[in-house]
Amino acid sequence: MLRRNLPRTAGLLAAVGLAVIGLTAAPSAQARADYRPGSAGLGDPYFPLLGNGGYRVSHYTLNLGYVPDTHQLAGTVFITARTTQDLSRFDLDLSGMTVDAVRVDSVPATFTRSGAELRITPRHGLPNGDAFVVAVRYHGSPQTITGSPIVFGADYGWQYTPDGAFVGDEPNAANTWFPSNDHPSDKATFTFRITVPSDRQVAANGDLLARRTQGGRTTFVWDETSPMATYLATIDIGKWDFRTGRTPGGIRETMAVDPDLAAQADAARIFDLSGEVTDFWAKEFGRYPFTSTGAIVDNVPNVGFSLETQTRPLYGFAAGPGTVSHELSHQWFGDSVSVRTWRHIWLNEGFATFAAWLWGEHTGGNSTYVSARNTYDRIPATSSFWNQSIADPQRDTMFSSAVYNRGGMTLAALRHRIGDPAFFTLLNQWTRQHRYGTATTAQFVALAERVSGENLGSFFNTWLWQKTKPASFDAG
């Protein structure tokens, strides 16, 4: 079936301007004896084969075309990277899709497939510390991940919609539609050049640099200049209405909204709310870390989730204040400061839960202490909710209610214990010290003790590690 679609794919590639990628696989040369393959994974305890060893990526350029009627995605991804060892061979993560050709530094390279590993052998070994560019030309229909216990059986990744695609990848679906070093510990900048039929549009991360129409197709060029984890990358395709402007504080704002919602008050409400929330978080958590903010709001009732895609959270519905404040707080906690490995996910979701309570407090609702205390009181000690270490929640339960709500309770209890001056100093130092990088629970605990001047080992052990309900909300 894929081969029958190749003529149409070839035309699409020409429209994207990829005629230079007439690639063919070539025999591999012998590597020097001291060169060795990069590892086929970064050893994440939850996803051992996600990411790859031997190199670090600095930039992705995605030159892709998409035909909604046939669900065909095709094009070339250019990956700029630097070796961290003398490298004879390296892997990229890619699940499904058909790889047509690979080049390394413009020279044809051999490649093989094994599961989600694309194994590439360049003609010559790559010395430690050298920069290189790998180009992968490929095509196919991205496969939606379904039935995964990680997200409680919900579909995620590339999801087909009546007018295009809704693309939300957390935690491990980026490799279903583009080759990558698919782990949050290796962040890179991105350029997206996405060509679609001229009656469709593309919303992605960063800033829209260009929109060019020729021969019934339009190419959208988006650029994200801040480092981004692969799972936060998105190209959402549809019949969007775009709304642009600036937040009251002057941050550039862009929203793409489904026309089914654009005619309603929801569009203006979400645009204004996103601007207000972004500005408030910039005061509470430190300066906004990216060049623009906003939203992508699709009308996809079967999706049922939102995601903190960098610069522009993704909503499958008309979101309310709790959801918008949650996702926008992730721009600091999760996007700018990312988890070193997936076991530290409470640093994303617990912080965002706390932030939603903080937005409620800011807008006249309960304080974070009352919101957290009410949650604590509502859940009996016999509930399985408490039988989980949220500092190591395990892969299939990494998005459990406890990770979100016990994580939020931890921060509300910490705020109550050390007081507002120390607590908000802690959050600002955290986002400043780890901006555009990654971090761990141990680093947060150490910083909290340093800022507060207190020994907080017992406190964090009670809230993050023990698999029982704390004896009281003020325990530890």
Secondary structure, 3 states (H helix, E strand, C coil): CCHHHHHHHHHHHHHHCCCCCCCCCCCCCCCCCCCEECCCCCCCCCCCCCCCCCEEEEEEEEEEEEECCCCEEEEEEEEEEEECCCEEEEEEECCCCEEEEEEECCEECEEEEECCEEEEECCCCECCCCEEEEEEEEEECCCCECCCHHHCCCCEEEEEECCEEEEECCCCCHHHCCCECCCCCCCEEEEEEEEEECCCEEEECCEEEEEEEECCEEEEEEEEEEEECHHHCCEEEECCEEEEEECCCCCEEEEEECHHHHCCHHHHHHHHHHHHHHHHHHHHHCCCCCCEEEEEECCCCCCCCEECCCCCCEECCCCCHHHHHHHHHCCCECCCEEECCHHHCHHHHHHHHHHHHHHHHHCCCCCHHHHHHHHHHHCCCCCHHHCCCCCCCCHHHCCCHHHHHHHHHHHHHHHHHHCHHHHHHHHHHHHHHCCCCEECHHHHHHHHHHHHCCCCHHHHHHHHHCCCCCCCCCCC
